[in-house]
Structures are given as C-alpha cells and as structure tokens.
Amino acid sequence: MMILLAGCGQDPPTNSTNLNFPFGIAIYSSTTSSNSWMAITSYGTHQVLLFPNYTQAGFLGFGGTASPPASLNVSNASLQGPDGLLVYPSASNISTLNGYTPASIPNCTSNSSSPALLVADGINNAIDIFCGFNPAKPGPPTITISGGNTQLTSPEGMSIDTLDNNGNTLPAPILFVANSGAGGVVAFDLSQIKGTGNQNLSPSGGILPGVAGNICNGLAANNTALNCPAGLYYSNQLRTLFVSDTGNNEVMIYANAYCLGVAYEKPLPSGCSGAVNIQPSARLSGGNTYLSTPDGIVVYQNSLYVADAGAGDILIWDNVDKLLTGVPTGSETPSRKIGGNLVGMNGPYGLAFDPNIQTSTPPSGIASGYGTFFLSQISAGQIDGFSPATTFTGNNPPNYQVTITNPGLNGVGNGSSSNGVPTFF
C-alpha cells in the first residue's frame, strides 16, 4: 500500500512535463461559467497551476489535455512547497447556496466577484493570501501568514469558519489549518491581520497533536489522538470541523468547533471553555469505513466526501448530520463508494465542487447545487470530474477527464528541502 504524508522524506522529481504531485485543487464557481476558474497545486514543480474560464479549457471533456496559461511559482510568488488550496468565497452565489454571508478577510479585497486564493506552502511553512485574485494575471501574495509565532509546520488543508456558536456572522473569519508536520490543527482569527505583507500571527486556537514531540506516528500523548492530519473541512451549517486523520486512517469529527478556533483568546467568547486537548465528539474508524489514508475532505449538500489515497476510493457518508449524534467511535459503512477498475483512480487526493455544473435536472427539493466534483490524483497527471455529485456511486467511469501538461511555464525554481514533501512507503 502507498501512504502519502507531508512532513518528511525527500523531494519528488521536478522534471516531469505533466502535473506533479497535485495535493490541492480549488474552484471558484460562477453562475456565468466563463467567470469560473480552477487552481491546482503541482507540488513537484513548486507551482499552482491556474485555469481561467476552466469550463472552456477541456475540463468538461474526456481524454483531452489542458495546459495552464498562467501559474503561481517560485519567481512570482516565492512558492516552494504548495500543497493545500482554498478559494474564499468559493462561489458567486455562496449566500444563496449556504444560507450565510461570508465574513471579510481584513485588508483583503475579497467578495463574490473577486475572491481570495489561499495557498498553504508546506516547505516555507506559510499561508499565502492572494486578495482580489485574477487567475489570468497572478501577482505576489497580498498577505502572508508566516514566522515563529504561527507554529506552522508543513501546513496543508485549510477551511474557514464565518459564524459564531449562535449563527451570527463573525467580524472576520477563523482559518483552520491542518498542521500536518506537527500532527495537529492550528486556527487563526483573521481579525489579527493589521495590514498587508507578512503577518507573524499567533494561533487563536486549534487542536493539540495526539502524539509526543509533535512528530507524526509518534507515541500517544494527548486526548485528541490526531496523527498527521492532511485535510480538514469546517461546516458553517453544522458548526462542525471534520479532519482527515491520515496517520490513524480515521476521520475525526469535532462539534462546536468555533470554540476550538478561539480557544486561546482572552476573554473567551460566551459558551467556550478554551479546551484544545479534547477527544473528538465522533469519529469514523474501523474496517467497515474502508478508510485507509484519508486526505481531501469536503461536506457538500449534507454529505461527507473523503478522498482516500490508500484505498483508491472516494468514500461518501450521506446525511452526515446524523453522525454528529452517534457514538464517540463509529465504524459506519459509507453510503456510497466510488472506486474500481472502471474509475481508474491512482492516489485520489484533492476534492473541489462546482455547484453550477449540472449534467441532469436536480431532484425535487434541491433547487441548485446538484453539481459536479473534481478530483486530483497524487500519482497521476489528470483531473477527473463526477456528476451528479449527490448521487454518483460505484465502479463507473468519471464523466470528465483531462490530462494536465506543461506545468513548467513561467520558469520554475528547482528548490530543495526535506521539509513538507510526500513520503512513499
């Protein structure tokens, strides 16, 4: 079995002419498809590949190729180990789809028509925020979260909380980060951002690593049991944080997660205890779950989607809200499983959803967001698309498939580091 972890090992090859270790994939979805765009990390070439108007660039076909017209790279963004990606807000109609108004990132022009792109750099131990992002004309980051105060160690997955415990919109979002190299989760109250440029922020909260010495696969140390988390997703609707705990082959579920994001703040918000050494309120674990190296994780239309590189499957638990009222340890079988020879997965890793791409009429009660999800595969230079996202299952070929070529455009630094790169066992 191949296991992919960030935080140790040697650099992947950088001479590939194709997509090279695509940890992350993110989509900005617009009701006007020509305004939609996609970003994909090519970790091995130190780039984020950018596809403006991606729906017209071959991603909705099968068997073709696509070459990025632009990228973020060493020369224009000082990237060394880009892995996690997040577009905020992710859709032009996000208020309609999710029932809330997104909070603004301070000192960052970011709204429904001009989103921000956040890039986790696992080698630089930084989060780069590109405000008012234009994928056709990428520039340097507006804000970078980095420095000793941040405690960032091979950061990867990211997600944003915009609501407090009572469902009120926060003045500024809480950014949750899977701190893969340290084995835990850190959170940043972005109201700490006081300007542009480098921001050496201290975490406002998080979840302690579950292993001694902050080393992945170490001896158990804390109640959290976290071990090299790769991905996470915060659901504003459920006020819940879902974490792909890669080292333990589990998914950890933390209810009332807003309080985790502000656990270090003084005074504490009402109803929060300040605890960071806590057990998950529920977890998916055991043979019935089929989990083996879970990575990308997203909640979409009340279903939990997990890309599992070890199993070579996409595992889906529908009606995920019911998991929150279950027992502390659960071995619930997925409602749906996508995998098999006809699917042809090779290290499924990153997930991104586009609610505005429809291949059929949504069922009664779902006015919008039936949608499509796209998958990056860590060991293949291609992106697959599956639709309808809410019903796709089984050993069936994807609706869409495109091979990504020529990631070496705009010049790529060779870079060299033993920190934050994938390891193969």
Secondary structure as GFF3:
##gff-version 3
##sequence-region A 1 425
A	DSSP	beta_strand	25	28	.	.	.	ID=ss1
A	DSSP	three_ten_helix	33	35	.	.	.	ID=ss2
A	DSSP	beta_strand	37	42	.	.	.	ID=ss3
A	DSSP	three_ten_helix	43	45	.	.	.	ID=ss4
A	DSSP	beta_strand	47	52	.	.	.	ID=ss5
A	DSSP	three_ten_helix	54	56	.	.	.	ID=ss6
A	DSSP	beta_strand	62	66	.	.	.	ID=ss7
A	DSSP	beta_strand	70	72	.	.	.	ID=ss8
A	DSSP	alpha_helix	74	77	.	.	.	ID=ss9
A	DSSP	beta_strand	82	88	.	.	.	ID=ss10
A	DSSP	alpha_helix	94	98	.	.	.	ID=ss11
A	DSSP	beta_strand	116	121	.	.	.	ID=ss12
A	DSSP	beta_strand	126	130	.	.	.	ID=ss13
A	DSSP	beta_strand	143	145	.	.	.	ID=ss14
A	DSSP	three_ten_helix	148	150	.	.	.	ID=ss15
A	DSSP	beta_strand	155	163	.	.	.	ID=ss16
A	DSSP	beta_strand	169	179	.	.	.	ID=ss17
A	DSSP	beta_strand	184	189	.	.	.	ID=ss18
A	DSSP	three_ten_helix	190	192	.	.	.	ID=ss19
A	DSSP	beta_strand	197	199	.	.	.	ID=ss20
A	DSSP	beta_strand	205	207	.	.	.	ID=ss21
A	DSSP	three_ten_helix	212	214	.	.	.	ID=ss22
A	DSSP	beta_strand	229	235	.	.	.	ID=ss23
A	DSSP	beta_strand	240	245	.	.	.	ID=ss24
A	DSSP	three_ten_helix	246	248	.	.	.	ID=ss25
A	DSSP	beta_strand	250	254	.	.	.	ID=ss26
A	DSSP	alpha_helix	258	261	.	.	.	ID=ss27
A	DSSP	beta_strand	282	284	.	.	.	ID=ss28
A	DSSP	three_ten_helix	287	289	.	.	.	ID=ss29
A	DSSP	beta_strand	294	300	.	.	.	ID=ss30
A	DSSP	beta_strand	303	308	.	.	.	ID=ss31
A	DSSP	beta_strand	313	317	.	.	.	ID=ss32
A	DSSP	three_ten_helix	320	325	.	.	.	ID=ss33
A	DSSP	beta_strand	336	338	.	.	.	ID=ss34
A	DSSP	beta_strand	348	354	.	.	.	ID=ss35
A	DSSP	beta_strand	372	377	.	.	.	ID=ss36
A	DSSP	beta_strand	382	386	.	.	.	ID=ss37
A	DSSP	beta_strand	400	404	.	.	.	ID=ss38
###
